[in-house]
Amino acid sequence: MDVKEYIASGVLELYVAGALSPEENLEVQHYALQYPEVKSEIEAIEKSILELTRTTSPKLSKDSFKTVRAQLDDVIQFKPEASERKTPWGNYVGWAASILLAAGLIGVYLQNNQLKTEIEITNQEKENLEQILSTTQEKVIDKEALLQQLRDKNVTVVALGGQAVSPDSYAKAYWNREESKVIIDAQGLPEPPPGYAYQVWSLKLTPLTPTSIGLLEDFATDDSKLFALSNPNESEAFGITLEPEGGSETPTLEQLYTLGAVGP
């Protein structure tokens, strides 16, 4: 038998409180004879109960007792032999043990609530990690799909060089005519200021006719800086301008960041 586990189970407190069945009492007595640790624990519990009884029992002086007796004499017949009778020892032990038992049960209840809270927090953290993992896997799949599109033999690569407003900027357009799609690699563009977004234009050169094919949305949070857009146009060039959020109907040429012509 695991003596420490048996002592920690609370059975001995119930034994001292007289709350066990006769069979359970015999079992405790048997273990007390067999294991000195069990016997010592029972004695320690009884000692604690005695101490608790002494500290919590009301204390009256002799004068206080006489005053109370004098007041009661006018109401009921006072019987010294009844008042001086000692309270049975078992009553003290049972009462004090009940207090200890109640305190123990409250402690178990509080520990149980704390454990439930910790389990709920752990489950929430697990769900959060699973969500992060799922999102990460989706991003990896999306990037792999983009890479496959970039490697397609039907893709035309158009280099977009920096313009007057930002000479150091650069980008690339991967245009698949057959699928009417273009992927913009905007790694060489600076992060747009608050309230602005990059807008991509398909251009006809003669005469110069710009057609918007979309915005580079969520630029700051997209680590890959690869943006897939639809382009059903017969493009002769691509340009990227900085526009107010939501885009513009026509490009702001003063904010033309990159420009590049489609090769023959």
Secondary structure as GFF3:
##gff-version 3
##sequence-region A 1 264
A	DSSP	alpha_helix	3	8	.	.	.	ID=ss1
A	DSSP	alpha_helix	11	17	.	.	.	ID=ss2
A	DSSP	alpha_helix	22	34	.	.	.	ID=ss3
A	DSSP	alpha_helix	36	56	.	.	.	ID=ss4
A	DSSP	alpha_helix	62	73	.	.	.	ID=ss5
A	DSSP	alpha_helix	80	83	.	.	.	ID=ss6
A	DSSP	alpha_helix	89	150	.	.	.	ID=ss7
A	DSSP	beta_strand	155	162	.	.	.	ID=ss8
A	DSSP	beta_strand	170	176	.	.	.	ID=ss9
A	DSSP	beta_strand	181	185	.	.	.	ID=ss10
A	DSSP	beta_strand	196	204	.	.	.	ID=ss11
A	DSSP	beta_strand	209	215	.	.	.	ID=ss12
A	DSSP	beta_strand	226	230	.	.	.	ID=ss13
A	DSSP	beta_strand	237	244	.	.	.	ID=ss14
A	DSSP	three_ten_helix	253	255	.	.	.	ID=ss15
A	DSSP	beta_strand	256	261	.	.	.	ID=ss16
###
